[in-house]
Amino acid sequence: MSIEVGSKVKGKVTGITNFGAFVELPGGTTGLVHISEVADSYVKDVNDHLKVGDETEVKVISESEGKIALSIKKAIEKPEGQTSSFSKRPSHKGDKRSKDFRSKGNFQKKESFEDKMNKFLKSSEENLSTLKRNTEGKRGGRGGRRG
């Protein structure tokens, strides 16, 4: 059976490591579910979520050079409009600070890499010139200048 990227298949956990779990797919091929793809929440230990021999549904993320990347969290159907657990942050609608923050226009468009690099170079040059100015008169070794 050919495994297609994007398809959901049932598999059996054959091995668990500290970086993920190996799952045997139909047809005898084996893929890896990386630890970051085991669950929507933070996974410290894969053994807390899976055991060798477990049957699980996985989604094929990618396949290259015979290596198959799988995801359990992407195989789970989520209700319309629901996102991962990381976006379930408390709302600050009534919080005065967040309103002030939004009203000051702090949500700017994303800077390009070149813009960030130019800003970094400018601040670096300013820092170097300030450092030079502050250390030029302090050279001379022991005792400083004596006339």
VMD Tcl script that builds the backbone (N, CA, C; Angstrom):
set m [mol new atoms 441]
animate dup $m
set s [atomselect $m all]
$s set {name element resname resid chain x y z} {
  {N N MET 1 A 0.833 -1.187 0.000}
  {CA C MET 1 A 0.000 0.000 0.000}
  {C C MET 1 A 0.876 1.249 0.000}
  {N N SER 2 A 0.601 2.164 -0.896}
  {CA C SER 2 A 1.375 3.389 -0.995}
  {C C SER 2 A 0.859 4.410 0.020}
  {N N ILE 3 A 1.780 5.008 0.754}
  {CA C ILE 3 A 1.417 6.005 1.759}
  {C C ILE 3 A 1.478 7.384 1.101}
  {N N GLU 4 A 0.364 8.115 1.128}
  {CA C GLU 4 A 0.312 9.441 0.532}
  {C C GLU 4 A 0.377 10.511 1.603}
  {N N VAL 5 A 1.118 11.600 1.317}
  {CA C VAL 5 A 1.199 12.720 2.236}
  {C C VAL 5 A -0.185 13.337 2.371}
  {N N GLY 6 A -0.603 13.583 3.614}
  {CA C GLY 6 A -1.917 14.162 3.887}
  {C C GLY 6 A -2.965 13.131 4.252}
  {N N SER 7 A -2.676 11.858 4.034}
  {CA C SER 7 A -3.669 10.825 4.336}
  {C C SER 7 A -3.614 10.436 5.816}
  {N N LYS 8 A -4.765 9.973 6.320}
  {CA C LYS 8 A -4.853 9.490 7.694}
  {C C LYS 8 A -4.932 7.971 7.658}
  {N N VAL 9 A -4.110 7.334 8.477}
  {CA C VAL 9 A -4.085 5.873 8.523}
  {C C VAL 9 A -3.980 5.402 9.970}
  {N N LYS 10 A -4.390 4.157 10.198}
  {CA C LYS 10 A -4.234 3.536 11.509}
  {C C LYS 10 A -2.863 2.895 11.561}
  {N N GLY 11 A -2.219 3.004 12.704}
  {CA C GLY 11 A -0.912 2.392 12.864}
  {C C GLY 11 A -0.740 1.845 14.257}
  {N N LYS 12 A 0.347 1.089 14.440}
  {CA C LYS 12 A 0.631 0.463 15.731}
  {C C LYS 12 A 1.993 0.946 16.221}
  {N N VAL 13 A 2.040 1.425 17.455}
  {CA C VAL 13 A 3.281 1.916 18.043}
  {C C VAL 13 A 4.225 0.730 18.245}
  {N N THR 14 A 5.417 0.820 17.620}
  {CA C THR 14 A 6.383 -0.273 17.732}
  {C C THR 14 A 7.582 0.087 18.602}
  {N N GLY 15 A 7.791 1.379 18.814}
  {CA C GLY 15 A 8.927 1.784 19.633}
  {C C GLY 15 A 8.777 3.210 20.102}
  {N N ILE 16 A 9.328 3.493 21.290}
  {CA C ILE 16 A 9.263 4.838 21.852}
  {C C ILE 16 A 10.674 5.280 22.217}
  {N N THR 17 A 10.996 6.516 21.821}
  {CA C THR 17 A 12.299 7.101 22.157}
  {C C THR 17 A 12.048 8.415 22.889}
  {N N ASN 18 A 13.137 9.082 23.289}
  {CA C ASN 18 A 12.960 10.367 23.967}
  {C C ASN 18 A 12.566 11.477 23.001}
  {N N PHE 19 A 12.658 11.242 21.684}
  {CA C PHE 19 A 12.296 12.272 20.709}
  {C C PHE 19 A 11.022 11.946 19.941}
  {N N GLY 20 A 10.370 10.832 20.238}
  {CA C GLY 20 A 9.129 10.502 19.551}
  {C C GLY 20 A 8.793 9.029 19.623}
  {N N ALA 21 A 7.907 8.605 18.699}
  {CA C ALA 21 A 7.472 7.210 18.679}
  {C C ALA 21 A 7.459 6.696 17.246}
  {N N PHE 22 A 7.872 5.452 17.084}
  {CA C PHE 22 A 7.832 4.805 15.776}
  {C C PHE 22 A 6.516 4.061 15.636}
  {N N VAL 23 A 5.860 4.277 14.499}
  {CA C VAL 23 A 4.553 3.682 14.265}
  {C C VAL 23 A 4.610 2.868 12.977}
  {N N GLU 24 A 4.187 1.592 13.074}
  {CA C GLU 24 A 4.131 0.731 11.894}
  {C C GLU 24 A 2.811 0.984 11.175}
  {N N LEU 25 A 2.924 1.280 9.887}
  {CA C LEU 25 A 1.757 1.591 9.060}
  {C C LEU 25 A 1.343 0.374 8.257}
  {N N PRO 26 A 0.132 0.411 7.675}
  {CA C PRO 26 A -0.277 -0.706 6.819}
  {C C PRO 26 A 0.737 -0.888 5.677}
  {N N GLY 27 A 1.055 -2.114 5.375}
  {CA C GLY 27 A 2.042 -2.402 4.341}
  {C C GLY 27 A 3.426 -2.646 4.908}
  {N N GLY 28 A 3.562 -2.527 6.238}
  {CA C GLY 28 A 4.839 -2.837 6.870}
  {C C GLY 28 A 5.812 -1.679 6.971}
  {N N THR 29 A 5.490 -0.521 6.424}
  {CA C THR 29 A 6.405 0.620 6.540}
  {C C THR 29 A 6.286 1.234 7.924}
  {N N THR 30 A 7.357 1.893 8.345}
  {CA C THR 30 A 7.388 2.515 9.663}
  {C C THR 30 A 7.656 4.000 9.510}
  {N N GLY 31 A 6.949 4.797 10.309}
  {CA C GLY 31 A 7.149 6.240 10.317}
  {C C GLY 31 A 7.387 6.722 11.728}
  {N N LEU 32 A 7.820 7.981 11.837}
  {CA C LEU 32 A 8.123 8.564 13.139}
  {C C LEU 32 A 7.138 9.672 13.468}
  {N N VAL 33 A 6.575 9.597 14.667}
  {CA C VAL 33 A 5.780 10.698 15.205}
  {C C VAL 33 A 6.722 11.448 16.140}
  {N N HIS 34 A 7.144 12.650 15.724}
  {CA C HIS 34 A 8.044 13.445 16.557}
  {C C HIS 34 A 7.314 13.840 17.834}
  {N N ILE 35 A 8.056 14.055 18.913}
  {CA C ILE 35 A 7.469 14.388 20.209}
  {C C ILE 35 A 6.569 15.620 20.121}
  {N N SER 36 A 6.895 16.554 19.218}
  {CA C SER 36 A 6.085 17.766 19.076}
  {C C SER 36 A 4.767 17.500 18.366}
  {N N GLU 37 A 4.618 16.316 17.755}
  {CA C GLU 37 A 3.402 15.970 17.019}
  {C C GLU 37 A 2.551 14.924 17.744}
  {N N VAL 38 A 2.902 14.619 19.014}
  {CA C VAL 38 A 2.168 13.593 19.755}
  {C C VAL 38 A 0.834 14.134 20.272}
  {N N ALA 39 A 0.846 15.361 20.823}
  {CA C ALA 39 A -0.374 15.928 21.403}
  {C C ALA 39 A -0.382 17.437 21.231}
  {N N ASP 40 A -1.579 18.027 21.388}
  {CA C ASP 40 A -1.713 19.480 21.295}
  {C C ASP 40 A -1.022 20.200 22.440}
  {N N SER 41 A -0.936 19.557 23.589}
  {CA C SER 41 A -0.307 20.180 24.748}
  {C C SER 41 A 1.178 19.804 24.783}
  {N N TYR 42 A 1.913 20.415 25.727}
  {CA C TYR 42 A 3.342 20.140 25.874}
  {C C TYR 42 A 3.552 18.682 26.285}
  {N N VAL 43 A 4.475 18.018 25.602}
  {CA C VAL 43 A 4.776 16.617 25.903}
  {C C VAL 43 A 6.200 16.543 26.428}
  {N N LYS 44 A 6.327 16.233 27.715}
  {CA C LYS 44 A 7.656 16.084 28.314}
  {C C LYS 44 A 8.198 14.686 28.067}
  {N N ASP 45 A 7.312 13.693 28.192}
  {CA C ASP 45 A 7.708 12.299 28.004}
  {C C ASP 45 A 6.656 11.609 27.137}
  {N N VAL 46 A 7.093 11.017 26.038}
  {CA C VAL 46 A 6.183 10.342 25.113}
  {C C VAL 46 A 5.470 9.191 25.808}
  {N N ASN 47 A 6.124 8.558 26.780}
  {CA C ASN 47 A 5.530 7.426 27.501}
  {C C ASN 47 A 4.267 7.811 28.267}
  {N N ASP 48 A 4.089 9.106 28.557}
  {CA C ASP 48 A 2.877 9.554 29.241}
  {C C ASP 48 A 1.667 9.507 28.305}
  {N N HIS 49 A 1.912 9.471 26.991}
  {CA C HIS 49 A 0.830 9.520 26.009}
  {C C HIS 49 A 0.660 8.220 25.223}
  {N N LEU 50 A 1.766 7.510 24.996}
  {CA C LEU 50 A 1.725 6.301 24.167}
  {C C LEU 50 A 2.446 5.148 24.838}
  {N N LYS 51 A 2.035 3.942 24.490}
  {CA C LYS 51 A 2.711 2.717 24.942}
  {C C LYS 51 A 2.965 1.852 23.710}
  {N N VAL 52 A 4.005 1.043 23.759}
  {CA C VAL 52 A 4.291 0.110 22.671}
  {C C VAL 52 A 3.099 -0.836 22.533}
  {N N GLY 53 A 2.619 -0.990 21.305}
  {CA C GLY 53 A 1.478 -1.848 21.044}
  {C C GLY 53 A 0.171 -1.084 20.875}
  {N N ASP 54 A 0.156 0.205 21.240}
  {CA C ASP 54 A -1.060 1.017 21.077}
  {C C ASP 54 A -1.413 1.172 19.605}
  {N N GLU 55 A -2.711 1.103 19.318}
  {CA C GLU 55 A -3.220 1.410 17.973}
  {C C GLU 55 A -3.588 2.889 17.983}
  {N N THR 56 A -3.148 3.634 16.972}
  {CA C THR 56 A -3.437 5.058 16.920}
  {C C THR 56 A -3.645 5.520 15.482}
  {N N GLU 57 A -4.418 6.571 15.322}
  {CA C GLU 57 A -4.602 7.144 13.999}
  {C C GLU 57 A -3.563 8.244 13.821}
  {N N VAL 58 A -2.885 8.240 12.685}
  {CA C VAL 58 A -1.851 9.226 12.405}
  {C C VAL 58 A -2.089 9.849 11.035}
  {N N LYS 59 A -1.568 11.055 10.865}
  {CA C LYS 59 A -1.634 11.724 9.575}
  {C C LYS 59 A -0.220 11.785 9.021}
  {N N VAL 60 A -0.068 11.477 7.734}
  {CA C VAL 60 A 1.244 11.511 7.090}
  {C C VAL 60 A 1.562 12.963 6.747}
  {N N ILE 61 A 2.622 13.517 7.357}
  {CA C ILE 61 A 3.011 14.912 7.133}
  {C C ILE 61 A 3.929 15.032 5.927}
  {N N SER 62 A 4.949 14.184 5.887}
  {CA C SER 62 A 5.899 14.240 4.771}
  {C C SER 62 A 6.573 12.890 4.584}
  {N N GLU 63 A 7.172 12.754 3.417}
  {CA C GLU 63 A 7.914 11.535 3.104}
  {C C GLU 63 A 9.082 11.924 2.215}
  {N N SER 64 A 10.294 11.626 2.660}
  {CA C SER 64 A 11.468 11.894 1.834}
  {C C SER 64 A 12.539 10.858 2.132}
  {N N GLU 65 A 13.126 10.347 1.087}
  {CA C GLU 65 A 14.205 9.354 1.180}
  {C C GLU 65 A 13.818 8.176 2.060}
  {N N GLY 66 A 12.570 7.747 1.975}
  {CA C GLY 66 A 12.109 6.598 2.737}
  {C C GLY 66 A 11.736 6.899 4.171}
  {N N LYS 67 A 11.947 8.154 4.613}
  {CA C LYS 67 A 11.586 8.537 5.982}
  {C C LYS 67 A 10.203 9.158 5.953}
  {N N ILE 68 A 9.320 8.641 6.804}
  {CA C ILE 68 A 7.942 9.110 6.841}
  {C C ILE 68 A 7.705 9.839 8.152}
  {N N ALA 69 A 7.288 11.115 8.052}
  {CA C ALA 69 A 6.974 11.909 9.241}
  {C C ALA 69 A 5.475 11.843 9.475}
  {N N LEU 70 A 5.091 11.536 10.729}
  {CA C LEU 70 A 3.686 11.368 11.081}
  {C C LEU 70 A 3.284 12.343 12.182}
  {N N SER 71 A 1.963 12.563 12.304}
  {CA C SER 71 A 1.440 13.421 13.359}
  {C C SER 71 A 0.164 12.810 13.918}
  {N N ILE 72 A 0.103 12.727 15.235}
  {CA C ILE 72 A -1.122 12.275 15.892}
  {C C ILE 72 A -2.040 13.474 16.102}
  {N N LYS 73 A -1.470 14.617 16.504}
  {CA C LYS 73 A -2.311 15.773 16.806}
  {C C LYS 73 A -2.996 16.328 15.558}
  {N N LYS 74 A -2.391 16.176 14.383}
  {CA C LYS 74 A -3.030 16.651 13.153}
  {C C LYS 74 A -4.056 15.659 12.623}
  {N N ALA 75 A -4.036 14.439 13.136}
  {CA C ALA 75 A -5.001 13.430 12.709}
  {C C ALA 75 A -6.314 13.570 13.464}
  {N N ILE 76 A -6.285 14.279 14.586}
  {CA C ILE 76 A -7.490 14.446 15.399}
  {C C ILE 76 A -8.335 15.566 14.799}
  {N N GLU 77 A -9.612 15.248 14.535}
  {CA C GLU 77 A -10.535 16.252 13.994}
  {C C GLU 77 A -10.886 17.247 15.096}
  {N N LYS 78 A -10.715 18.542 14.796}
  {CA C LYS 78 A -11.085 19.589 15.745}
  {C C LYS 78 A -12.384 20.221 15.283}
  {N N PRO 79 A -13.256 20.613 16.215}
  {CA C PRO 79 A -14.477 21.322 15.831}
  {C C PRO 79 A -14.137 22.617 15.097}
  {N N GLU 80 A -15.021 23.059 14.228}
  {CA C GLU 80 A -14.797 24.266 13.430}
  {C C GLU 80 A -14.467 25.451 14.333}
  {N N GLY 81 A -13.399 26.170 14.001}
  {CA C GLY 81 A -13.031 27.367 14.749}
  {C C GLY 81 A -12.142 27.111 15.945}
  {N N GLN 82 A -11.953 25.873 16.333}
  {CA C GLN 82 A -11.107 25.576 17.482}
  {C C GLN 82 A -9.674 25.424 17.012}
  {N N THR 83 A -8.739 25.967 17.797}
  {CA C THR 83 A -7.323 25.841 17.467}
  {C C THR 83 A -6.631 25.065 18.564}
  {N N SER 84 A -5.317 25.034 18.530}
  {CA C SER 84 A -4.572 24.267 19.523}
  {C C SER 84 A -4.714 24.878 20.905}
  {N N SER 85 A -4.307 24.130 21.920}
  {CA C SER 85 A -4.450 24.568 23.306}
  {C C SER 85 A -3.564 25.763 23.615}
  {N N PHE 86 A -2.561 26.042 22.772}
  {CA C PHE 86 A -1.676 27.173 23.030}
  {C C PHE 86 A -2.404 28.493 22.847}
  {N N SER 87 A -3.483 28.518 22.079}
  {CA C SER 87 A -4.184 29.770 21.846}
  {C C SER 87 A -5.263 30.035 22.886}
  {N N LYS 88 A -5.436 29.144 23.832}
  {CA C LYS 88 A -6.458 29.318 24.858}
  {C C LYS 88 A -5.914 30.164 25.996}
  {N N ARG 89 A -5.592 31.400 25.691}
  {CA C ARG 89 A -5.083 32.317 26.691}
  {C C ARG 89 A -6.238 33.110 27.262}
  {N N PRO 90 A -6.110 33.590 28.494}
  {CA C PRO 90 A -7.197 34.370 29.078}
  {C C PRO 90 A -7.417 35.657 28.291}
  {N N SER 91 A -8.669 36.043 28.199}
  {CA C SER 91 A -9.026 37.256 27.477}
  {C C SER 91 A -8.768 38.475 28.349}
  {N N HIS 92 A -8.276 39.537 27.733}
  {CA C HIS 92 A -8.001 40.779 28.457}
  {C C HIS 92 A -8.895 41.899 27.963}
  {N N LYS 93 A -10.111 41.564 27.534}
  {CA C LYS 93 A -10.989 42.577 26.953}
  {C C LYS 93 A -11.309 43.681 27.942}
  {N N GLY 94 A -11.497 43.353 29.199}
  {CA C GLY 94 A -11.821 44.367 30.193}
  {C C GLY 94 A -10.586 44.980 30.826}
  {N N ASP 95 A -9.426 44.506 30.489}
  {CA C ASP 95 A -8.173 44.955 31.079}
  {C C ASP 95 A -7.741 46.273 30.446}
  {N N LYS 96 A -7.592 47.302 31.271}
  {CA C LYS 96 A -7.243 48.631 30.780}
  {C C LYS 96 A -5.876 48.624 30.096}
  {N N ARG 97 A -4.910 47.860 30.624}
  {CA C ARG 97 A -3.567 47.852 30.056}
  {C C ARG 97 A -3.571 47.383 28.616}
  {N N SER 98 A -4.295 46.299 28.330}
  {CA C SER 98 A -4.275 45.775 26.969}
  {C C SER 98 A -4.950 46.734 25.999}
  {N N LYS 99 A -5.979 47.459 26.477}
  {CA C LYS 99 A -6.647 48.437 25.618}
  {C C LYS 99 A -5.673 49.568 25.293}
  {N N ASP 100 A -4.948 50.057 26.317}
  {CA C ASP 100 A -3.960 51.109 26.089}
  {C C ASP 100 A -2.884 50.633 25.131}
  {N N PHE 101 A -2.463 49.395 25.305}
  {CA C PHE 101 A -1.419 48.837 24.448}
  {C C PHE 101 A -1.863 48.835 22.990}
  {N N ARG 102 A -3.107 48.404 22.757}
  {CA C ARG 102 A -3.629 48.358 21.384}
  {C C ARG 102 A -3.805 49.755 20.819}
  {N N SER 103 A -4.254 50.705 21.638}
  {CA C SER 103 A -4.544 52.033 21.129}
  {C C SER 103 A -3.285 52.806 20.772}
  {N N LYS 104 A -2.148 52.425 21.302}
  {CA C LYS 104 A -0.898 53.129 20.997}
  {C C LYS 104 A -0.296 52.682 19.673}
  {N N GLY 105 A -0.937 51.756 18.998}
  {CA C GLY 105 A -0.455 51.334 17.688}
  {C C GLY 105 A 0.769 50.456 17.749}
  {N N ASN 106 A 0.890 49.652 18.790}
  {CA C ASN 106 A 2.058 48.789 18.931}
  {C C ASN 106 A 1.995 47.556 18.040}
  {N N PHE 107 A 0.859 47.335 17.388}
  {CA C PHE 107 A 0.754 46.204 16.478}
  {C C PHE 107 A 1.107 46.690 15.077}
  {N N GLN 108 A 2.384 46.643 14.770}
  {CA C GLN 108 A 2.860 47.128 13.479}
  {C C GLN 108 A 2.973 45.962 12.520}
  {N N LYS 109 A 3.115 46.297 11.237}
  {CA C LYS 109 A 3.314 45.224 10.269}
  {C C LYS 109 A 4.655 44.553 10.529}
  {N N LYS 110 A 4.789 43.360 10.080}
  {CA C LYS 110 A 5.994 42.572 10.318}
  {C C LYS 110 A 7.174 43.184 9.571}
  {N N GLU 111 A 8.298 43.361 10.283}
  {CA C GLU 111 A 9.498 43.917 9.670}
  {C C GLU 111 A 10.176 42.868 8.799}
  {N N SER 112 A 10.755 43.331 7.705}
  {CA C SER 112 A 11.505 42.410 6.859}
  {C C SER 112 A 12.875 42.161 7.492}
  {N N PHE 113 A 13.549 41.155 7.001}
  {CA C PHE 113 A 14.879 40.826 7.517}
  {C C PHE 113 A 15.843 41.988 7.294}
  {N N GLU 114 A 15.757 42.620 6.116}
  {CA C GLU 114 A 16.652 43.738 5.794}
  {C C GLU 114 A 16.434 44.905 6.761}
  {N N ASP 115 A 15.155 45.189 7.083}
  {CA C ASP 115 A 14.858 46.273 8.024}
  {C C ASP 115 A 15.450 45.978 9.394}
  {N N LYS 116 A 15.277 44.739 9.839}
  {CA C LYS 116 A 15.830 44.352 11.142}
  {C C LYS 116 A 17.352 44.448 11.134}
  {N N MET 117 A 17.977 44.011 10.038}
  {CA C MET 117 A 19.436 44.046 9.931}
  {C C MET 117 A 19.940 45.487 9.941}
  {N N ASN 118 A 19.275 46.386 9.197}
  {CA C ASN 118 A 19.680 47.794 9.176}
  {C C ASN 118 A 19.556 48.424 10.557}
  {N N LYS 119 A 18.476 48.102 11.275}
  {CA C LYS 119 A 18.279 48.634 12.623}
  {C C LYS 119 A 19.381 48.120 13.556}
  {N N PHE 120 A 19.719 46.842 13.417}
  {CA C PHE 120 A 20.772 46.253 14.243}
  {C C PHE 120 A 22.119 46.914 13.963}
  {N N LEU 121 A 22.461 47.104 12.667}
  {CA C LEU 121 A 23.736 47.724 12.305}
  {C C LEU 121 A 23.824 49.152 12.827}
  {N N LYS 122 A 22.740 49.897 12.737}
  {CA C LYS 122 A 22.725 51.275 13.211}
  {C C LYS 122 A 22.971 51.318 14.716}
  {N N SER 123 A 22.268 50.469 15.466}
  {CA C SER 123 A 22.452 50.479 16.920}
  {C C SER 123 A 23.848 49.981 17.304}
  {N N SER 124 A 24.397 49.037 16.537}
  {CA C SER 124 A 25.753 48.549 16.814}
  {C C SER 124 A 26.783 49.644 16.604}
  {N N GLU 125 A 26.642 50.395 15.509}
  {CA C GLU 125 A 27.578 51.491 15.242}
  {C C GLU 125 A 27.478 52.560 16.315}
  {N N GLU 126 A 26.270 52.881 16.756}
  {CA C GLU 126 A 26.103 53.865 17.832}
  {C C GLU 126 A 26.754 53.376 19.110}
  {N N ASN 127 A 26.580 52.117 19.432}
  {CA C ASN 127 A 27.182 51.553 20.647}
  {C C ASN 127 A 28.698 51.568 20.573}
  {N N LEU 128 A 29.263 51.234 19.405}
  {CA C LEU 128 A 30.723 51.234 19.248}
  {C C LEU 128 A 31.292 52.639 19.359}
  {N N SER 129 A 30.623 53.622 18.749}
  {CA C SER 129 A 31.138 54.993 18.819}
  {C C SER 129 A 31.076 55.511 20.260}
  {N N THR 130 A 30.026 55.176 20.998}
  {CA C THR 130 A 29.927 55.579 22.397}
  {C C THR 130 A 31.030 54.920 23.210}
  {N N LEU 131 A 31.289 53.670 22.954}
  {CA C LEU 131 A 32.341 52.939 23.666}
  {C C LEU 131 A 33.709 53.535 23.374}
  {N N LYS 132 A 33.989 53.850 22.101}
  {CA C LYS 132 A 35.269 54.460 21.734}
  {C C LYS 132 A 35.458 55.793 22.432}
  {N N ARG 133 A 34.412 56.621 22.405}
  {CA C ARG 133 A 34.468 57.950 23.009}
  {C C ARG 133 A 34.772 57.844 24.502}
  {N N ASN 134 A 34.205 56.873 25.159}
  {CA C ASN 134 A 34.383 56.728 26.603}
  {C C ASN 134 A 35.712 56.097 26.986}
  {N N THR 135 A 36.390 55.412 26.073}
  {CA C THR 135 A 37.640 54.739 26.434}
  {C C THR 135 A 38.888 55.417 25.869}
  {N N GLU 136 A 38.753 56.365 24.937}
  {CA C GLU 136 A 39.935 56.987 24.318}
  {C C GLU 136 A 40.818 57.695 25.318}
  {N N GLY 137 A 40.255 58.447 26.233}
  {CA C GLY 137 A 41.052 59.211 27.185}
  {C C GLY 137 A 41.585 58.381 28.326}
  {N N LYS 138 A 41.265 57.147 28.390}
  {CA C LYS 138 A 41.630 56.319 29.527}
  {C C LYS 138 A 42.764 55.355 29.216}
  {N N ARG 139 A 43.448 55.554 28.128}
  {CA C ARG 139 A 44.568 54.663 27.789}
  {C C ARG 139 A 45.846 55.206 28.393}
  {N N GLY 140 A 46.833 54.380 28.524}
  {CA C GLY 140 A 48.130 54.865 28.979}
  {C C GLY 140 A 48.758 54.041 30.075}
  {N N GLY 141 A 48.073 53.071 30.565}
  {CA C GLY 141 A 48.692 52.195 31.546}
  {C C GLY 141 A 48.734 52.815 32.936}
  {N N ARG 142 A 49.771 52.484 33.724}
  {CA C ARG 142 A 49.853 52.873 35.120}
  {C C ARG 142 A 50.063 54.386 35.295}
  {N N GLY 143 A 49.289 54.900 36.164}
  {CA C GLY 143 A 49.509 56.298 36.576}
  {C C GLY 143 A 48.975 57.341 35.623}
  {N N GLY 144 A 48.577 56.959 34.456}
  {CA C GLY 144 A 48.060 57.948 33.519}
  {C C GLY 144 A 49.149 58.903 33.032}
  {N N ARG 145 A 48.773 60.106 32.636}
  {CA C ARG 145 A 49.750 61.069 32.106}
  {C C ARG 145 A 50.285 61.951 33.227}
  {N N ARG 146 A 51.580 62.092 33.222}
  {CA C ARG 146 A 52.204 62.975 34.225}
  {C C ARG 146 A 53.124 63.913 33.489}
  {N N GLY 147 A 53.091 65.123 33.891}
  {CA C GLY 147 A 53.901 66.106 33.182}
  {C C GLY 147 A 55.060 66.508 33.884}
}
mol reanalyze $m
mol bondsrecalc $m
mol representation Tube
mol addrep $m
